[in-house]
Amino acid sequence: MKPRLALLHYTAPPVTGGVEFVMAAQARKLSEAGYDVKVIAGRGQADLLPELDSRHPEVEDVTRRLQAGKTALRQFKALRDSIRNRLRPLLADRDIVIAHNVMTMPFNLPLAAALAELGLPLIAWTHDIAWVQAQYEAFIKPNDWPYDIMQRPQPGVTYVAISRVRQRELARVFGMPSAAIPVVPNGIDPHEFVRVGPRVHRLLEGAGALDADPLLLVPQRVTPAKRLELILDAAAELRRPMPKMKVVVTGPLGAHNLDDRAYAARLLEHRAQLRLDGVVSFLFEQRWRGTEHAVRLEDVADLYRVSDVVLMLSGAEGFGLPVLEAAVARVPLVCADIPILREVGGDELHTFPTGGDGTAVAAAIRRALESSAVRQRRFILRRYAWHCVLASTERVITGALDTAGDLETPVAIGQ
């Protein structure tokens, strides 16, 4: 059974901010992965505890006093105790807490002190560090509680940094090895970012292409003139060096042409012979609610936006509309070297000889994948796509829980 999580910050969406956005995405992705997630905040769409909000009057008053050097320990401890006691019932059914940007920033130090005393495994998700920023100089008072909550690793807390830069900074502040602080970066879901709709998400899911690396798109009808056998032969050659590659062919079969249907049958047979059933997907194979073809025009536009390379394999065209579409979607195009496509697309096309075979197509695909835009996109997605970030997050959660048994009985921190 997966642990029950609490994600905590001063505020939650619809309050807009970088940390709020990251926490909301993390909560959503963990929930989708089967975790029971509760979001707790002082404001926003969450389980609310007003004193968590950095703008709460009592919190602001304590923060102003701390900034002015007037520690006011009695007032601080009273607010800490109130927050701790009110958090307990909210966390009673939780196994672990992930607190975003609370333990290393001065916006609500009574909350940081309360969390350190609760006795639950705590992950301090560190976006920022006051101790290394000149604007928080008034709060930098070494060995002076409660300021040094931000300077010392607190008992029972696993600290996570969102980048190697933050990891090095936090290690320097804490006087500990960088390797002791795991790095889990912020993530991005490319399909959510470009607002791919549920239909296209289902199409990609049906094609097994949600996490394709790379995704090759063939936005053409299934007919012999389009020479789709070339992408099968090219995929067979590219499959070994690109084990996560997926090819999606969007076009329908001809409504009345028996040659098209026979051609489609030959393509499926050839695909099976090459053992590419899990690599190349023809979307005419997906039937939804009795519709003639699952793919609409607007769906193809969405598919362009999440693809790495677009392919046109035909040896003759009257114009070549995908050349325009790929350019507008900023996706490199691989096509046969025919005059009309040169006329329409200029000199930036990745071409293969008109009479070329699958090896020639594979070579053109490799060149397209080496373009700077594609390399940058793949670099980002291989490191920061949410499925990668989620795996790192789960490892941190497991590690924090594994060490929880070694915690001592929590005691009040400070004087």
Secondary structure, DSSP 8 states (H G I E B T S, - for coil): ---EEEEE-S--TTS--HHHHHHHHHHHHHHHTT-EEEEEESSSSSEE-GGGSTTSHHHHHHHHHHHTT---HHHHHHHHHHHHHHHHHHHTT-SEEEEES-TTSGGGHHHHHHHHHS-S-EEEEES--GGG-GGGGGG--TT-TTGGGGTS--TTEEEEESSHHHHHHHHHHHTS-GGGS-B----B-HHHHTT--HHHHHHHHHTT-TT-BSEEEE-S-BSGGG-THHHHHHHHHHTTT-TB-EEEE---B-SS-HHHHHHHHHHHHHHHHTT-TTTEEEGGG---TT-S-S--HHHHHHHHHT-SEEEE--S--SS-HHHHHHHHTT--EEEE--HHHHHHHTT--EEE-TT--HHHHHHHHHHHHTSHHHHHHHHHHHHHBHHHHHHHHHHHHHHHHHTGGG---------
